[in-house]
Amino acid sequence: MNTVLLWANILLIFACLLPLSRNEHWLIRSLDFPRLQFSVALLIMVAADLVVLDLTRGWTWALMAALLFCLCLQAWWILPYGPWHKKEVGDARSPDPDNTLSLITANVLTTNRDAEALIAQVRAFKPDILVTLESDSWWQQKLDALETDYPYSIKCPLDNLYGMHVYSRLPLVNARTEYLVEEDVPSMYADVVLPSGQRVQAHFLHPAPPSPTENATSGPRDKELVLVARLADGAGGPRLVTGDLNDVAWSETTRLFRKISGLLDPRVGRGMFNSFHTKYWFCRWPLDHLFISHHFTLSGMQRLAPYGSDHFAIFAEIVFVAENGQKDNGLEADSDDKSMARDKIS
């Protein structure tokens, strides 16, 4: 019993510390995801050690000290995504319809055939923009039923799980589809014109994940995130990035994206908004993201009901406020971050 528990301790500690290596192999980077689950496992392991192991031995206390260190490490990553933390994006103080922008971001799952359920959510929430990921020609045919209310669109139907569509009530200027890193993985860009006339630079993306069936390393995903971060940072004015980043909100790579782009995460101080996987409540993480510049406050954000996909859709409503005291919020890039970003690109 003691031997089994000892090895369980060692394996758990190893799994918690391995992501610190910055190795890009998919197996190691996948350990960035379950930090909440690791935290629960660490608490259970400490309790088991107190009951089973010999507390008169020094190595027992050394083992528990290592577990508690790992628990503090996990907490450092995930605690900002709770209501006890200061909000990075402030609450909208008053309605301003002419400067309000609402979005639904939905990874539809290509094989999902319940398009009507998603369309019903769109008609119920009436977002200004609908962003779909993994949408192929079949999905485009179904979603085109929205074109009466959403006359502006960018379409890129693909059968490789990386199709993407944007449907908008608001004008889209300079809309384009690009392939920044991989020739079959698109991203989209457009200037969204608010009713007030204010333009918002929007980036929509869905980089390929590190996995045994996709890319052996996180290199392509990380490179695309850094490239988009630099584009967003160079824009200067109001801007947003949304999509399925195939990375969790608390990973080092997503934090690097936030530092380089200068964008804020509206989930900080509010919640994790875990969007994947719909079927496994005990194994969920935030893969679908919205990052916004300091020009915006948040009117509302929520995870929507399941609609047949393995992802929940995310709804958010933001309000443009040119001066709102948030310019210094968010994360700052230091020399190590800038060096890492250059390494990701090269």
N, C-alpha and C positions, 0 to 999 in steps of 0.2 A: 504494500500500500504506500509506504513512504517513498519507495523508488519510483513508482508511477507518478506520484504527486510531484516529486522532485523534477522529473523530466518534463512534466506539464508546466511547471514553473519556468524552466529554462526555455522551452519552446515559445511560451507566451512572451517572455522578456525579449527573446531574439526577434520575434515577429514585430514587436513594438519598436525596437531599435533599428531594425534593418532599413526602413525608409530614410533614415538619417544619412545613409551612404550616398544619396543622390544618384545611385545607379539607375539607368533608364530601362532596365529589363522589365517586361510587363508583369512578371510575378512579383517583383519588388514594389513596383509602383502601384499595384493593386492593393498593397497593404496600407496605402494612404486612405483608402475608402472607409474601412470599418473602425474608425477611431471611437465612436460611441459604443460599438459592440465590444471593442477591446477594453474600454473603461469598465463595462459591466463585468467582463471576464476577470479583470484584475481585482475588482472588489470581491468577487466570489473566491478567487484564488487566495487572497489574503485571509479571508474567513476560514477557508479550508486549512491553511497552514497553521492558524492559531489553534485549531481543534486537533489536527492530526500530528503535526511535527513536534519534535522535542524542543521546547522553548528554553531549555538550559544550554543548548548548543549555540555557539556564536554564528555558525553558518546559517542557522535558521533565521536569525535577525538580519543577517546580511542579505539573505534571499528576499525577505519581506521589505527591506529597504530598497532593493532594486525594483520590486513590484510597485512600491509607492512612488518611486522616481518616475517609472513609466506611466503611472496614473496621473501624476502632475503634468507630464509631457502631453498626454492625450487631452487633458483638461485645458491646457494652454491653447490648443488648436480649436477646440469645439465650444468652449464657454462663451466666446463672443456672440455665438448664435443662440442667445437666450434673452428673455425679457429683462434680466438683471443687468445687462450690459448697456452702456450708452449707445444710442442709435447713431449710426454713421450718416444716415439720411433722415432729415427731420420730417415731421408730419406736416402735411399741407394745412395751413391755417384757415383758408377760406376758399370757396369754389371760384374757379376762373375758367369757364368753359372754353374761351378762346385760346388758352395756353395749356390746356389739359390734353394729355396723350395716354390712351389706354391700349394695352397689348395682351394678346393671348399667344403664348409660345407652347407648341404642342409637337412632341415627337410621336407621330401617329402609328408607328410600327407598320412597315410596308405590307405585311400579310394580314393586318387587321382589316376587316371588311365592314365595320360598324361606323361608316362615315356619317350617317345620320345622327348618331349620338354626339359627335363632335360639332356638327353643324347646329344642332339644337343648343349646345352650350354657347356657340358664337352668337346665335340669335337671342339668347337669354341675357348675355353679358354685354353684347353690342360693343366690342372693342373697336378702336380705330384701326388697329392693325392685327391681322392674324398671320403668325409665322408657323409654317408646318415643316417638319423634318422627316426624312425617310419617305416622302411622298412621291409616288411614281405616277405614270400616266393614268392608271385607274383612279387614284386619289385626285388627280387634277380634274378628271372628268366630273367627279362628284363635287369637288369644291368650287368648280366653275358656276354652280348654282347660286353662289354668293355674289356673283359679279354685278348684279343689279345694285346691291348696297355697297359693294367694294369694287369700284370701277378701275382702280389702279392696282397693278400687280407686277410681280417679277416671277417668272416660272422657269424651273429647271427640273423637269421630271426625269428621274433616273431609276434603274432597276437594281442598283448596287447598294441600297440602304442609305444613299447619300443624296437623294433627291431633295429639293427644297423649293418652297413656294412662299410668297409674301402677297397677301391680299390687303388692300388699304382703302379706307374711306377718304383719306387725305391724299393730296397730290404727292407723288414721288418724283423728285427731280434728280437727274444724273444717275438714274438707276442702272446698275450693272451687275453682272455675275463674273466672278474671277476664280481662278484656280491657283491659289498662292503657293501650295506646297506639293500636293499630289494631283495628278492630271485628271482623276476621276472624283475628286472631293471638292465641291464648289463652296464658295461663300458669296454673300450678296451685300451690296452697299446702295444706299440711297439717301438723299436729303428729303426728310419729311417736312412738308409745309403745314404748320399749325394754322388754325383759323385766324390767328392774330397776324399771320405773315411771317412769324419766326420760323427759321429753318433749324432742323435737328438732324445731325448726321447720324445715321443708323447703320450698324454693322450686324449682319445675321450670319451665324456660322455653326458648323457641325463637324469638327475635325475627327478623324478616325482615331479610335482608342488604341492603347497598347493592349494586345490580347493575343492568345495563341492562334486565333483565326484571322486577325487583322495585321497589325504591325508588331513585330517582336519586341520593339522598344517604344517608349513614349516620345522619341525624337520628333517624328512628323507632327504629332499633336502639339508638343511644346513649341515647336518652331512656328506653327500657325498662330498660336496664342500670342507669342511675342511679336510677330509681324503685325497682327491686328492691334495689339496694345500700342505699338509705335504709331500706327496710322491714327488711332484714336487720340493719342497724345498730341500728334501734330495738327489735329483739327482745331484745337483751341477753343472753339465755341461749344454750345450745348450738343451733347452726343450721347449715344447709348450703344451697348453691345448686348445682344441676346441670342440664345440658342442652347443647344445641347453640347456642352464643352467636353463631354466624356471625361470629366474630372470633377472632383468634389470641391465644395467652396473652401474647405480648410487645407487644401494641399499646398505644398510649397510652390508648385507651378502656378496655381490660381492666384496665390498671394503675389507672386512675381508679376503676373498679368496686371493685377491691380496697381502695383507699385509703378510699373512702366507706363501704363495708360493714364494713371491719375484718376481713374474712375472709382466710384463708391459702390458699396454693396448694401442695398436696402434691407437685406436680411439681418445684418448685424444689429443686435439689440431687439430683434423681433422674433426670429425663429429660423429653423433649418430649412423648412419648406422642402422636405425630402420628396423627390419626384420619381424615383426609380428604386424598387420595382413594385408595381401595383399589387402583385399577388403575395408578396412576402413582407408582412408588417415588421418582422424582426430583422430584416435585412434591407434597409432602405437608406439612400443617401441623396444629397442634392446634386443632380447632374444638369438640370435645366436652369439657366442662369439669366439674370438681368443685372447689368452694371450701368450706372448712369453718372454723368458729370455732376459737379457741385451746383449746377444751375437749377437742379430739380429738387422738389420735395415729393414725398410719397402720400398719395391720397388713400391707397389701399392695395393690398397684395394678398392673394390666397391661392391655395392649391385646389383645383377643381375635381369634380367627381370622376371616377373611372369611365372610360368610353371604349374599352376594348383593347387599348394599347398596353404595353408594359410600362409606359410612362404616364404619370398624371400631367395634365396641362397646367400651366401657371398663368394666372391673370394678375396684371398689375396696372395701376393707374398713377401717373406721375404728373406733376404740375410744374411748368417752367416759371421760375422766379429768379430773375437775373442776379439779385443781391440778397442772399439769405444766410450769410455767415458760415457757410459750409466749406469754404475754399481750402481750409487747412485740415479738414477731416480726411480720413482715409490713411493709407500707408505711404511712406516715403521710401524711395529707392536710394540705397547707399552704393558705394563703389563695388561691393561684392555682388549686389543685385544686377548692376549694369554689366559687370563682367560675365555673370551667368547668362544674361540675356544675349550678349554677343556670342557666347559659346553655343547657345541653343540655335541661333541662326546659322552659325558657321558649321 
